[in-house]
Amino acid sequence: MLKLYDGGAYLVNGTEIITDEAEVKAKTGREVSKEEARTQTMAYGILEAHNISGNMERLQIKFDKLTSHDITFVGIIQTARASGLEKFPIPYVLTNCHNSLCAVGGTINEDDHMFGLTCAKKYGGVYVPPHQAVIHQFAREMLAGGGKMILGSDSHTRYGALGTMAMGEGGPELVKQLLNKTYDIKMPGVIGIYLDGEPVKGVGPQDVALAIIGATFANGYVNNKVMEFVGPGVEKLSADFRIGIDVMTTETTCLSSIWKTDDKIKEFYEIHGRSEDYKELNPGAVTYYDGMVYVNLSEIRPMIAMPFHPSNVYTIDEVRKNLKDVLHDVEQKALVSLDGAVDYSLQDKVIDGKLYVDQGIIAGCAGGGFENICAAADIIKGHYIGSDEFTFSVYPASTPIYMELVKNGAVADLMEAGTIVKTAFCGPCFGAGDTPANNAFSIRHSTRNFPNREGSKLQSGQIASVALMDARSIAATAANKGFLTPATDMDVEYKGQKYHFDQKIYANRVFDSHGVADPDTKIKFGPNIKDWPAMSALPENLVLKVVSEIHDPVTTTDELIPSGETSSYRSNPLGLAEFALSRKDPAYVGRAKEVQKAQKAIEAGECPLEVLEELKPVMAKIQEKYPEAGKGNIGVGSTIFAVKPGDGSAREQAASCQKVLGGWANIANEYATKRYRSNLINWGMLPFITKEDDKKLSFKNGDYIFVPEIRKAVENKDAEIKAYVVGDTLKEVTFTLGDMTDAEREIILKGCLINYYKG
């Protein structure tokens, strides 16, 4: 079904995978170096066209367009305003698809929306009202273009199927673009994803995506690289099918994605009235990839990602055949993910040897596409979901899609079966809509199934869980009244209805400044919209207290700052910070604030030892070896240790919440994604990497760590940073900071991106 090549591979004429250079020469009649063939990827060509550094090893990228939603755009614009923003220099689209329910925190959500509308007017942007479209569907319909690059503040910013290289990053990276700065990275590796064959009837894009995620996530095969989709199987897939696979590439931890394009993508642009934005993309005649994944589409069967990660994949048939073993495996994983905080079992979901689920949802940027919902309607037509616990909800990804589904009868077929059809909203993906009951099991065509992401609260003793599936198999399960069923079991005649896009829907409701700013517009601020607190520059020496240690193999951004109702407070840095690690380590905030008292005392010109008594013996021990430490040359703050933090969302708040609570660093064995590490740096936090093995960790929660001459180490680009765990003795440990650009080092030294731009 899938094969991962051990090393790099050549692709000859877009069809033949060859690993031997001599064979390439025999096939082409000429010698082609790896260096030359690397420049023939589609990714290289697009990056080269957007790079202004003149050095393809060290890229400085300027994007064509930006996009954010209502969880992130307030913080981004506030940061940019504090850094000197005068006008949006490129198209910036503000969608309102996350905090759309306006159900938490009084007027907070709608206040954010009004902030967005007035900023779009003042700075020359685009504002998409709530319920019109989820962020990524609007971008597909209205922003994408062949050979273009888009940067978004949502991790699922992926439009590669349409010929657009898109990246999801934390807000500060968008701030840089708004201030006419660049996105600075080393040239990423490019991995070929070679599609062969053709999907069988009943298999959908989520099935293909989950198979790829299952094969590449754990081994890091595509981590921080570009996935480039090639091969004869591409042309067998519709535009919607490709989009459905593409959006899930985020869950492999890749940097971005790009696909070869053809007449089906050309037709997509024509349908949306933007034929001029189509561009044919293909790899060169001889192209070298740093790795290759061979995917036989014909062999893929309906898949399911069991809790609590998109990579925990099985075929649905495997689950049904080995139900007890699979459920036992999930329960074992839960012991790690949930830290034993609640009793967790899915055994009560087994009825007469079959797995019963409580809820089915098709939603958002992954599931809410036209073809997915049409196929679901075809499957469920003539069936009924019943009157027991099982519920079924469908969220079309945009109002134009919804309108077409109404016109062609798909909505009627769904509703007649007992389905609830709702407006465009991302809520089910992050726990702000259709939250299931305690102990319920939900199957979803959405993007993630992390612990508590569906809205349950571990700290309140609640637990529910999500499995990811394709819309087709979710509909088949719904037709079977909640018993797990792959779509391949259903004898269905798929209508294959044609999509018609009504552009008047957006023309009548979306505010588009067409790039014309109105500086006289007054921004509307709700009472919850707060400025960032002042942040100090990096001191000469640092004293850090470990205030949380997390030993899970991977820590998600959801665990660092929960999604769901907390999203309403993301316009208020200090208000949101109260929720930091609340589902993983509820005592974290109190511990961090206690340490922060010392730093606040230093900033006020007072003695930190007077407000943090436990610091006295620590400083006494430090001064035995470093007698000058503490004499106006020291900072005190908190840090967390996690084995591999930062998987999942691009949300900058996973880092900024730690920063506003006095965090100076993270310590990790490695960082799960580039975007989380970038968030740390942009908020002035040191992304320490420790070589210490987790099982032999030389520091623990409550320990103090002294990092002498840290400022000098950053300035001098030291490869290794010496530090000490302070106890009865000073136990030496070594940190590294990994590869950092000069600008990133300067941001760290200044204390955060805002300070960096203020000068």
N, C-alpha and C positions, 0 to 999 in steps of 0.2 A: 504493500500500500504506500509506504513512504520509505525513502532511503536517504540517509545523510552521508555525504562523502567525507572521508577522513581529512582530505586536504582541499586545495583549490581545484578548479576545473575550468577547461575552456568550453565555450559554446561556439560551434561553427555553423554559420549560416542560420542561426537562430533555432536550429533543430537538433543538432548532434552534440552530445556531451562527450568530451575527450579529456582524459587526465594526463596523457603522455605528450610531451612537447614534440617528440620525433613523429608521432602519429599526426599531430597538427600540421607539421611541415609536409608530410607525405600527402595529406588530404588537400592542402592549399597550394602546394608547390612553392612555398616560401617560408622563411624563418620568421616567426613572430614572437617577440619577447613578451614576457609577462607584463612588463612596464607599459609597453605599447598597447597590449590587449586590454589592460585595466582601464585605459582611457576610452574604450569603446562601449562601456556600460551606459545605459540611459541616465543613470544617477550621476555619473561623472560629468556628462554633458550639461545637465541642468545645474549642478553645483558650480561648474566652471562659469556658466553664464551669469550666475548670481554672486560670484566671489569677487571682491574688490581688492584683495590683498596682493594679487600677483603671484601668490605662492599656493599651489594646489595641495601642499602638505599641511599648511596652516590657513584654514579658510576664515574669511570674514564675509559673512553672508548678509545681503540686504534682501528682504522678502518683498513680494509684490503686494500682499494683502495680509491683514490681521483679523482675527475673530475671537470674541470672548462671549461668555454668557454671564447671567446676573449673579452668580456666586463669585465671579472673579473680576468683572470689569470695574467695580467701584474701587477696589484696592489698587488696581493697575493705574487707573486715571488719577487717583489720589497720590500715588507714588510719583507719577509723571508730573503732576502739577507741582509737587514739592521740589521736583528736580528741574523745573523751568519750562514745562510744556506750554506752547503757544498755539499750536495747530496740529491736527493729525496729518503727518506728511504723506501717508499712503492710505488707501481705503481701509477703514477700521469698522467692522460690523459688530454691533452690540445686540446679541439675541437675549431673549428672556424666556428660557425654557427649563430652568432649574428651580428657582423660587417663584413658581407661577401660581401656586395654590393660595398664597397669601393667608395661610392658616395658622402661622406661628409668629409670635412676637408682635402682635398688634399691627401697626402700619408699616413695619420694617420692610417687608418685601416690596410693596408698592412704592414706598419711598425710594428704594433702590432703582426701581424702574423709572421713576420721574427724574432721578439723578442722571440715569443713562440717556434719556430723551433730551434733556437740556444740554448734556455734554456733547451729544451728537450734533446738536444745533450750534453750540458754541465753537467746537473744534473741527467741525466738518466731517462727521461720520454718518453711519447708517444705523438706524434703530428698528429692530424687529419686535413688535409688541408680543406680550405673552400669548401662548396657545397658537401662534401662527406657524411656527416651525421649530424643531429642535436644531441646535446650533449646526450640526454637521450636515443635516439634510438641506438647510438653507445654503450652506457653503457649496454643496454639490450642485444645487439647482442654479445658484446665482453668482458664485465666486470662482469656482474652479476653472482652470484653463490649461491647455496642453503646454508643457514646458515651464509652467509657472511654479512659484513656491509660496506657500501660505503658512504663517505661524499662528497657532492658536493656544489659548490658555486652558485648554482641556486636553487631557492625554490622548483622547481618541480622534485627534485632528489628523485624519488619514483620508486623502483623496487620490491616492496613487492609481486607482483603477481608471480615473479620468485623465491620467497623464499629468497630474499635479503632485509634486513632492511637497508634502505637508508634515509639519512637526508639532507636537504638543509639548509645551514647556510651561514652567512656572511664570507667573505674571511679570517678574522683573525682566525676563528676556523680551517680553513685549514692550516694556517700558523703554528698553534700549532702542528698539526700532522706532518708537514714537519720538525719541529724541535724536533720530537720525544717526544712531550708532549701529553697530553690527553684532551679529551672532557668531561668536568665535569658537571654532572647533577644529580639531585635527581632522584630516580627510578620513571619513569613516570607511570601514571595510564594506564591501558589497557582496551579498549572498544571493546567488541565483535560486529562484523557486521555480523549478521546471515542472509545468503541468502537462500531463499526458492523459489520454483517454477522455471519457465523458461521463458525467454523473448519471447514475441510474435513477429511474423514476422514484420520487419520494425523498431523494437526498437533496438537501439544500445547502446554502453557503455556510451556515453555522456548523454543519457537519464537517465540511472541508476545513474550516478555520480551526475547529477544536482538534482535529487530527494533526494539523500542523503545530498548534500550540503544545499538544501533548508530546510531540517529538522533539521540540526545540527549547522549551522553557527551562527545564531542570538543568540541562547541560550547558546553557548559555550560548548555544550555537549561533544565534543571531543577535546577541546582546549588544546594544549600541551600534548596530550595523544597519545598513539599508537592505531591505528585502526587495529584490527585483524579479517580478513575475514574467516568465517567458515560457516558450514551448508551445506545441500544437494544441494543447488542451485549453489554452486561453480563448481561442476563437470559438470553442464549443460553449462558452459561457456568455449569458446575457450581461448587459451592463449592471443591472441590479444584483445579479449573482456575484459578479466580481466585487462590487461595492461591499456586499455582505461579508465576503472573505476579508477584504482589505481593512475594514474598520477594526477587525479583531487582531490585526497584526500587532497592535499595541501590547496585547497580552503575552507576546513572545519576548518583550522588553527590547525590541528593535528600535532604532532611531527614527526610521521613516520607511516609506515604501514607494515603489513606482512599478507600473505595468506597461507592457507594450500595448499600443492602441490600434484600433482597426475600425471598420465601418460600423460596428455596433456602438462604439463610443462616439463616432461621428454622428450617428443617429440620435444618441442621447442629447448631444448639444443642439441638434436641429429641433428636436422635440421641445427643448427649453428656450428656443428662439435665440440661440447664441452660437450659430454655426461657425462664426469667425473665431471662436475660442478653441476649436478643435485643432489638434496637431498630431500627425502620425509620429509615433515613437517606436523605435525598434533598436535592439542591440546591434553592434557592428557585425561585420562578416566574421571576424574572429574576436571573441570577447573573453576576457579572463575574469572569473569570479573567485573570491577568497574562500568560498565554500559553495556547496550545491545541495539542494534538497530536491529529490525526485519524488513527485506526487502522482500516483496513478489514480485519477479521479474515478475510474470505473470500479475500483475496488473499495472505495469508501462507502461505509454504511451509516445509517443514522447513529449519531454519537450523543453522549451525555457527559458533561463535566460535573461530577459529583462534588458536594461541599468538600473543602472550602477554598477551591482555587480553580481557575479555568483550565489548568494543566492536569487536573485529576480526572483524566478522560478514560472512558470505556465506550465500546459500542453498546447500544441499548440492548441488543441481543445478549451480550456478555453479562450485563446486569441482571437480566431476567433469568439467564441460565445459572448464574452463580450468585443469587441474590443475597444469601446469608453471608457469604464470604466478602462480598463487596461492601455490604452495610457494616460488617465488622471492621473492615479496613477504614471506612469513613469515621467510625467511632474512635478508632485508634488515633487517627489524625486530629480528631476533635480534642483529645486529651492534650495535644500540643497547642492547637490553635486557641482553645478556650481556657487553658491553664487549670482545668478541673473545676472551674468556677460554678458550673451547673452540671447536673446529670444530663447526658445527651445520648439519645438512642433513636434510631429509626426503625427498630424492630416492630413497633406497633403499627407501622405503615404496611406491613406484610399481611395481606388478607387472602386466604385461600391460595397461598403461594405466589401471589402477584403483588407488585408494589403499587400502593395507592398514594396519589399526591393530592394535596389540598387546594392547589392553586396553579393556574396557568396564565402566563402573561407574555404577550408579544408587544414589544415597545422600543421606542428610542431609535438611536442612530444605527443600531445593528438589526433590530427586528421589524421596525416600523415601515419598511419599504413597500412599495406598491406590489411587487410580485410576491413577496412573502405573505402579505395579507390576502391577496387574491387566491393563492394556493391554499391558505388556511380556510378560506371561505368555501372553496371547492371541496375540501376534505370534510368539513363539518356539515355541509348542506344536507338536510334531511335527517340529521341526528339531533340529539338534545343532551345538554350537559347534566341534566337531572336536578333533583332538589335536595341533594345531600350536601356535604361540606364543600365539595369542589366548586371553585369559581373560575371564571375565564374572562380576562380583560384584554382588549386590543387598543393600542395607541398608534394611529397613523403618524408618521414622522413629520408631516407638514399638512397645512390646510389644503393646498392643491391636491395632495394625495388623497386626503379625506374626501374632498369633493368628487374626485373621479371614482372613488370606491362607492360613494352614494349613487352616482349616476349609473354605474355599471351593475349595481345590484348586490355587490359583495357585502356591503354593510347590512343589507336586509337579510341576507343568508346567515350572517354571523349572529345578528340580534335575534332572529327567529329561533336559533339553537340555544339561546340563553346567554350569549356573549354580551358584555358591556363594552361599547365602543366609545372611547374617550378622545379628548383633544391632544394635540402634540405637546408632550411633556416628558422630561427626562426622569421624573420622580421615582418610578419603580427601579431604576438603575442604581439609585443611591439612597434609598430608604425614606423617600418623602411622598410615597404614594403606593397604595395597595400593599401596605405592610401586613404580612400574614399573622395569623394567631400564634400564640406561644406553642412551641413544639410542632408547628406546621411545616410542611415540606412543599416548596414552590418550584415549579419548572418554568424557566424564562428564556425567551430569545432576547437577551440583553447582553451587556458586556462583561459583567463581573459577578462573582458569587462568594466574595470574601466574607469572613465571619461578621455578623451583625449588619452587613451592608443593606440587608433587606428591611431594616428598621427596628429590629428587636434590640433591647438594651440589656447587655450582660450584667451591668451593675444593678439592674432592677430584677435580676433573676430570670430574665426572659431569654429565650433562644428559639430561633427559627432558622431554617436553612434553605438555600437555593441551589438548584442544579441548572446548568445551562443546556439548552437544547435548541434545535431549529424549529422555526414556526410550524413547519409541516408536521413534525412529530408531536409538537404541543397540541396542534389541532386534532391529530389522531387520538391522542390521549383524552382530549376533551370529548371527542365523539364517543370514546369508550368510557365516559362518565368518571374520568379520573384515574383509571388504571393505565400504568405506563405502557405505551404502545408506539412502536416506530411507524413512520408514515409508509414505509415499504410494505407493511401488513395490510394497507388499505387499497382496495380496488377503486381507484379514482380516475375520472376523466378530467384532466386539467384543461381549463378553457384557454389559458394563455392569452388573457385579455390585453389589448393594446392600451398604452398609457397616453393620455392627452393632458398637456400641461396648460393650465389657465393662468397666464401671467397677470391678468387683471387683479387677482386676489392679492398679490403683493403690491401691485401698483397703487391700489386703493387704500392700503393699510400701513405699509412700511414707510418710515420717514427716511428719505435719501437726500442728503445735502449735496450730492454730486461733487463732493470735495470742496464745497464753498463754506468757509467758516463764518460764523456771525459772532464776533468777539463781544458784542453788546448783550448777548443772551446771558441771563443770570442763572447760575446753576442752582437747582433745588436740592437743598440738604435736609434729609430727615434727621431727627434727633439721635438716631443710632449711628449715623455716618460720622466717624471720628478720624482725626488725623493720626498719623503714626507718631508714637512718642519719640523723644530725642534718644539717639543711640551714640554711645561713646566710641572713640577710635580704639584700635587694639593697643593694649598697654605693653610696656616693656616686658613684664613678667605676668604670668597668669597662675592663679590658684583656682582649681576646678573641683567641685564636689560632684561625685556621681550620684544623681538623684533618681535614676531609674536604670535598671538593667533588664534587657529582654533577650532571652536565649532561644527564641523560635528560629528556625532555619531562615525564614524570611519575615520581615515586618512590613506591613503595608502602610501607605499613607492614611488609610482609613483608621488604622490603629493609633497613629500619631495624632491625627485630629479627625474625629468621627464625622461621617456624613450625616444625612438626615436632617433633623430639625435644627442641628447646630449651624447649618448652612445659612440660616436667616441672620446670623450674627457676624457674617464675614465682612461686613462693612465697618466693624468695630473691633480693632486689633486687640484691645484689652478685654473686651467682652467675650470674644471668641476664645481667647487664650484660656479662659476658665474651663474650657472643655478639653484641653490638650491631654492626651493619653487617658481620657476618662474611662474608656472601655477596656484599656489594657492595664493601666496602673493608676487607679483613682487617687492615690496619695501624691502623685507626681506634682501637681500644681502647688500644693502646700509646701512641699519640700523645696521646690524651685524658688518660691516667693521668700522663704526663710533665708536662703542663700543670697537672694537679690538684695536683701536689706544691707548687706555689707558693701556691695557695689554702689548702691544709692548713697551710702554714707561717704564713700570715697569721692563720688561726684559732687557731694555737698561740702567737701573739704573737711569732713569729720573722720574720726577714727573708726574703722570697720570692726575692730575688736570689741568696741563698746556695745555694738548692736548684735554681734554674733559671737557669743561667749566661747563656743566650741572652736573658734578660729585661733584662740590664743595659743594652745599647745601646738597647733599646726604651724603657726608662724614661728614659734620658738624653735621647733625642730628644723624648719627651713633655714632659719638665720644662723644655725650652727655651721652650716656649709656655705650659705649665701648671706653674710651679715648685712649687706646693703639692701637686701630685698625688703620691700614694704615701706621704704622711705620715699613716698611719692612716685613710685615706679611699678605699682602692682595693680592688677585688676582681679576681682573675685566674681566667679559665676558658676553656673551649673553646667553639667553635661549629662548625656545619656549614653549608655552602651547598648548597641544592638548588633547582632551577628551580621545581618544583611538588610539594612533599612531602606525604604523608599520605593518598594514595588507599588504599582498601581497608578493612582491619579497624579496629575501634574500639579495639584494644588500647592501653591507656595506656602499656604498657611501651616502645612506640616512642619515647615522650618520657622516661619515668622512667629508662630505662637511660642515656640521655645525661646526665640530671641527676645520678645517683649517681656518674657518672664525671667530674663537674666541669663539665658543660655549663651555660652561662648563657643561651644563645640559639640560635635558628635564624635563618638569613637565607634568604629566598626571594623569587622574583618574585611568587608567590602561593601560597596553601595549598589543596590539593586538596579538603579537606573541613573543615567546621566542627569535627567531632569531634577531628581531629588538632590543630588550632590550640587548641582548648579543653584538650586534654591538656597541651600545652606550658605554657599559662597556669597550669593547676592544679598543675603541678610547678615553678612559679616561673621558667619560662624565657621570655625575651622573644621574641615572634613577629615578628621584624623583617621588614619588606617593603622590598626595595630597588627603586628605579626604574632601576637600572643594567641595561641590556640584557645578556643572558647572554653574547653574543659580544664585548661590550666591557667585560667584568667588570673592576672595578678592584681586586679582591683575588683571591687564589688560595691553594691549600693551602700552609700554612706562614706565611702573612702574619699580622701582628698588627694588630688594630684597637683604637683607643682611643675609648671613648665617654664623654666628660666629662659630669659632672652628670646622669647617667642617672636617678638617683633623683629628682632635682628635676623632670626632664622628665616622668617618670611621674606624679608628684604633681600637676604643673601641667597635665596632659592636653595636653601640647604636640603639635601636629599633625605637626611634623617634628622629627626627632632628628638632631643634627649629630654626625658621627663622623669619625675619621681613620684612613686606612691608614698605618701607620708604616713608613717606609723611610728613604731618605736625606733625605726631607722628610716632612711631614705632609700627605697628600693627602686633602682633604675629600670625604666622601660623605654622603648623606642617607638616613636610614631613616624609615619610618613604622611605627606599631603597629596601624593599622586601628581599627575601632570596638571600644571596650572599655567594659564596665560599671564602675561605681565599685568593686564587689566584686572584679572581675577585677584591677583596678589594685592593690587592697589585697593580694590574694593574691600578685601579683608583688612588691610591696614587702616583704611578710613572708617571701618566699622559697619558699613552697609552701602548698598547702591545709592541710596538717597544722599548720603554724605559724600560719596564719590563724585556725584554730579554737581553738588553744591560747591565742590572745590575746597 
